[in-house]
């Protein structure tokens, strides 16, 4: 038990809540990419069975293992063929942004539900303290992780969605120059992951921003419910 607590990003008693939140966040994120790609005329993801909310088809085992150990991981990316779109650049932007926006929506919905549970006394009415604590912890992870993934995926570095949006809106000559740097994307992420000094300027600010969103949305909904 002590060994696991040392290698996992969160204490082992918190890991089930973290994993549930990640399963939900990654599944909805990848489903959103696949859904809109298929909606706009690209059947690639649908033919591969990716237009589904079944978590099993979206998860990469190594990505999840790395996530629980190092806090950095990934799901299986949804393949998109922009040549099948009537308006490749516009529809490409929408497909790319659909993933992060789905995480934002989940974060807002989680905040709304949790604020309602608190404001209307539902959590207080749960006599089992462990169940009440587990419910609060689960909502915490769902809200925080979705807001974090929303912000993280907007970073304009490959293979993140922010980079794909940048690719679609940039002029052709700029896109060609951007693609020359794609081969270095994994090295950049490894540097961010393993150099603590860089994390203070990259990952840490995103977590702080996600925490701010968590507090502000819950407070906003609690005020709304109390009005």
C-alpha positions in Angstrom: 0.0 0.0 0.0 2.8 2.4 0.9 4.6 1.6 -2.3 1.5 2.4 -4.4 1.0 5.7 -2.6 4.5 6.6 -3.6 4.2 5.9 -7.3 0.6 7.0 -7.9 -0.3 10.7 -8.6 -3.0 10.6 -6.0 -3.3 8.5 -2.8 -4.8 5.1 -3.5 -8.0 5.9 -1.6 -8.6 8.8 -4.1 -7.6 6.9 -7.2 -11.1 5.3 -7.9 -12.6 8.8 -8.0 -9.8 10.1 -10.2 -10.2 7.1 -12.6 -14.0 7.6 -12.9 -13.5 11.2 -13.7 -10.9 10.5 -16.3 -13.0 7.7 -17.9 -15.9 10.1 -18.2 -13.8 13.1 -19.4 -11.8 11.1 -22.0 -14.8 9.2 -23.3 -17.0 12.2 -23.9 -14.0 14.1 -25.3 -13.2 11.5 -28.0 -16.9 10.8 -28.7 -17.4 14.5 -29.4 -14.6 14.4 -32.0 -16.0 11.3 -33.6 -19.6 12.5 -33.5 -19.0 15.8 -35.3 -16.6 14.3 -37.8 -19.3 11.8 -38.8 -21.9 14.5 -38.8 -19.9 16.6 -41.2 -19.4 13.7 -43.7 -16.3 11.9 -42.6 -17.2 8.2 -41.7 -13.7 7.2 -40.7 -14.3 7.2 -36.9 -17.8 5.6 -37.3 -16.3 2.8 -39.4 -13.8 2.2 -36.6 -16.6 2.1 -34.0 -15.6 5.4 -32.3 -19.0 7.1 -32.4 -19.9 5.6 -29.1 -19.8 6.4 -25.3 -18.3 3.0 -24.6 -15.1 3.9 -22.8 -13.3 0.7 -23.9 -12.9 1.8 -27.5 -11.4 5.2 -26.6 -8.8 4.1 -24.1 -5.1 3.6 -24.6 -3.7 1.3 -21.9 -0.2 2.8 -21.7 -1.7 6.3 -21.7 -3.8 5.5 -18.7 -1.0 3.8 -16.8 1.2 6.8 -17.3 -1.6 9.1 -16.3 -2.1 7.5 -12.9 1.6 7.4 -12.2 2.9 10.6 -13.7 -0.3 12.7 -14.2 0.3 12.8 -17.9 -1.5 10.5 -20.4 -3.9 10.2 -23.3 -6.8 8.4 -24.9 -6.8 6.9 -28.4 -7.0 9.8 -30.8 -10.0 9.8 -33.1 -8.9 9.6 -36.8 -10.3 12.4 -38.9 -10.0 12.8 -42.7 -10.7 16.4 -43.4 -10.9 15.8 -47.1 -14.4 14.3 -46.6 -15.7 17.6 -45.3 -17.5 20.0 -47.5 -15.7 22.9 -45.9 -12.5 21.2 -44.5 -11.1 24.2 -42.6 -14.3 25.4 -40.9 -15.5 21.9 -40.1 -12.0 20.8 -39.0 -12.0 23.6 -36.5 -15.4 22.6 -35.1 -14.4 18.9 -34.9 -11.2 19.8 -33.1 -12.8 22.2 -30.6 -15.7 19.8 -29.9 -13.5 17.7 -27.6 -12.3 20.5 -25.3 -15.8 22.1 -25.3 -17.3 18.8 -24.2 -15.0 18.8 -21.2 -16.0 22.4 -20.4 -19.7 21.5 -20.6 -19.1 18.5 -18.3 -17.3 20.7 -15.8 -20.1 23.3 -15.8 -22.8 20.5 -15.4 -20.8 18.9 -12.6 -20.6 22.3 -10.9 -24.3 22.8 -11.3 -25.2 19.4 -9.9 -22.8 19.7 -7.0 -23.9 23.2 -6.1 -27.5 22.0 -6.1 -26.7 19.0 -3.9 -25.1 21.4 -1.4 -27.5 24.3 -1.6 -30.6 22.1 -1.2 -29.1 20.1 1.7 -28.9 16.8 -0.2 -25.3 16.1 1.0 -26.2 17.0 4.5 -29.1 14.6 4.5 -26.8 11.7 3.8 -26.4 10.0 7.2 -23.5 7.9 6.0 -20.5 10.2 6.3 -18.3 8.1 4.1 -20.9 8.2 1.3 -21.3 11.9 1.6 -17.5 12.4 1.5 -17.2 10.0 -1.5 -19.9 12.0 -3.4 -18.1 15.3 -2.7 -14.8 13.8 -3.8 -16.2 12.3 -7.0 -17.7 15.6 -8.0 -14.5 17.4 -7.2 -12.5 15.2 -9.5 -15.1 15.3 -12.3 -15.2 19.1 -12.2 -11.5 19.7 -11.8 -10.3 17.2 -14.4 -12.8 18.3 -17.1 -11.9 22.0 -16.6 -8.2 21.0 -16.7 -8.6 19.0 -19.9 -10.6 21.8 -21.4 -7.6 24.2 -20.8 -4.9 21.7 -21.5 -6.2 20.7 -24.9 -6.4 24.3 -26.1 -2.5 24.5 -25.9 -1.4 25.0 -29.5 1.1 22.1 -29.5 0.8 18.9 -31.5 -1.1 16.6 -31.1 -3.4 18.7 -28.9 -6.7 20.1 -30.3 -5.4 23.7 -29.9 -2.7 22.9 -32.5 -5.2 21.3 -34.9 -7.3 24.5 -34.7 -4.2 26.6 -35.3 -3.5 24.4 -38.4 -6.9 24.9 -39.8 -7.0 28.7 -39.4 -3.4 29.4 -40.4 -2.5 30.3 -44.0 -1.2 27.4 -46.2 2.5 28.6 -46.0 2.3 28.8 -42.2 0.8 25.3 -41.9 3.7 23.9 -43.8 6.1 25.5 -41.4 4.1 24.3 -38.4 4.2 20.7 -39.6 8.0 20.7 -39.6 7.8 21.0 -35.8 5.4 18.1 -35.2 8.2 15.6 -34.9 9.4 17.4 -31.8 6.0 17.4 -30.0 6.6 14.3 -27.9 10.0 15.6 -26.8 8.4 18.8 -25.7 5.8 17.0 -23.6 8.4 14.8 -22.0 10.4 17.9 -21.0 7.2 19.4 -19.5 6.5 16.1 -17.7 9.9 15.4 -16.2 11.4 18.8 -15.6 9.8 20.2 -12.4 11.0 23.7 -13.2 9.0 23.7 -16.5 5.9 22.3 -14.8 5.7 25.4 -12.6 5.2 27.4 -15.8 3.0 24.9 -17.8 1.0 22.3 -16.0 0.7 24.0 -12.5 -0.9 27.2 -13.8 -3.5 25.1 -15.7 -4.4 23.2 -12.5 -4.7 26.5 -10.7 -6.9 27.9 -13.4 -9.1 24.8 -13.3 -9.4 25.2 -9.5 -10.4 28.8 -10.0 -13.1 27.7 -12.5 -14.2 25.1 -10.0 -14.7 27.6 -7.2 -16.3 30.3 -9.3 -18.8 28.1 -11.1 -19.9 26.4 -7.9 -20.2 29.7 -6.1 -22.2 31.2 -9.0 -24.7 28.3 -9.1 -25.0 28.3 -5.3 -25.9 32.0 -5.4 -28.3 31.3 -8.2 -30.0 28.5 -6.3 -30.2 30.6 -3.1 -31.8 33.6 -4.9 
